Every structure is written in structure tokens, then in C-alpha cells.
Amino acid sequence: MSHYLVELYTPNAAWHALSPAQRQQFLGHIGSALTQLSSLGVEVLSLAETDPGIDQGSAHRFLGIWRFPNPAARDALLAGIQSSGWYGYFDHVNAASSAGSADSHLAALAAA
């Protein structure tokens, strides 16, 4: 069963305080770490800017959507994000779930 993670994030004041060289150095480390994730079965479905013009759009500027073979791979990514210092530079929120269907989702909503 697949597992998913959706991240929403926006650069904060600490990010804006970094010089361009400091930003590039930080992002270089992130890029290196991303290349190692495929060995865990991690799939990047999207890393992009959000579309602020949609109905009920998020105020966050960027999103990441990931698919994992198991919760351990997801937790490895989250641990890497934490240890990188990412949360110090971005206002960030995560949402995670396993794969689901419309029927099970509607049943969960009805029971909520």
C-alpha cells in the first residue's frame, strides 16, 4: 500500500536574511539528499510553486507531494527534513496518509 506526504511551505524571515551564496549552499545539500531518496523507494510526485489563484487556495508558496512504499520511508524523509534545518527557514506544514478510495473517504467523513 502506498503512503503519501503533502508539504506546504513558504520562505520566512530567516531565509530572506541569508545571502544568495548561503541559500545556494543550503539548497545544494538538499539537492544531494534528494538524489539518495530513490534508493528508499521514495517518489517525488511534484515539487512546485502553488497556484494562488484557485478557489480556497493555500497562502503557502510552495508544495511537495511524495509517495512512499511504507511509513518508514516517509519517516526517513521527515527526519532528513528536520535534521537539515529546513523548518528554521520555511513556515511549513505536513499532511500524511495511506492510499485511500472515494468510498472509504466518504465513510470516514460520515463517521467524523
Secondary structure, 3 states (H helix, E strand, C coil): CCEEEEEEEEECHHHHHCCHHHHHHHHHHHHHHHHHHHHHCCEEEEEEECCCCCCCCCCCCEEEEEEECCHHHHHHHHHHHHHHCHHHHEEEEEEEEECCCHHHHHHHHHHC
